[in-house]
Amino acid sequence: MGRPLFYEILEKPATTCIIGVCSAIWFYIQKKNIGYSHVGFSYENAIEGHHWRIITSTFSHISVLHLVFNMSALWSLGIVEQLGNIGLGVVYYLHYTLVLVVLSGVLVFGMYHTLIIRFKLEHFRRVTAVGYSCVVFGWMTILSMKQPSSKLDLFGFLSLPISFAPFESLIFTSLIVPQASFLGHLSGIIVGYAIGWGLINGMNNYWAVTMLGWIVLVFVFSLKRSGAYDFSFFEIESITDPYLHSVRFPASGNGRTLQMTALPVGDVELV
């Protein structure tokens, strides 16, 4: 018989909070009918100044299957919080989750840029990525190096040796989720290896807070630059069909009507 869930939550506080945040965002997206094109990250919207999408795309999920897969894997990877005896632990988990969120997003952008500019693959200009898989695959990779004897449990019945989990999960995800992003998952694996090999190290509370501060500043600046700083943008962008040509919103108090025109969006990739 397994341990009561309550005790596992106490041992995985950071993981529990992240799962709660991702689940709450998914619920809000479903309730408001927000499309992936309004929270996802693509090369095109990054060039236009929507750098804040690196953050929103990471914590957003449109498909419930995608959410369940990522959160199930993340819960199993929460064992990192309990491995303070080998130099991991809660603080390490929080520090390098921050690194994975930012660097994997930047690496995806770099890959898109190379494919578009160098190889003229214009398809990748409008491919939109959403999901927490970059971070999940990064932690799979780190754990496979730090604790190779561990197991990764998915959905409560599928157990994978952590040593091969990143690549096994990549294949498994591609089979059950056809839109799974190969580049997104690969970026998480690359950053994970860089952290595991010590190429990216030295994170402490000072650098974590400094990095978080810069992320907040860039996030707010890019929101303002992209024209999304107005808080009413949550209502304007909450549309059901990304191919909808005209949406009207009654303005309060002056009897006027606000009309928004939406353009077709590109393909979506789940990360």
Secondary structure by P-SEA (a helix, b strand, c coil): ccccaaaaaaacaaaaaaaaaaaaaaaaaaaaccccccccccaaaaaacccaaaaaaaaccccaaaaaaaaaaaaaaccccccccccccaaaaaaaaaaaacaaaaaaaaaaaaaacccccccccccccccaaaaaaaaaaaaaaacccbbbbccccccccccaaaaaaaaaaaaacccccaaaaaaaaaaaaaaaacccccccaaaaaaaaaaaaaaaaaaaaaacccccccccccccccccccbbbbbbccccbbbbbbbccccccccc
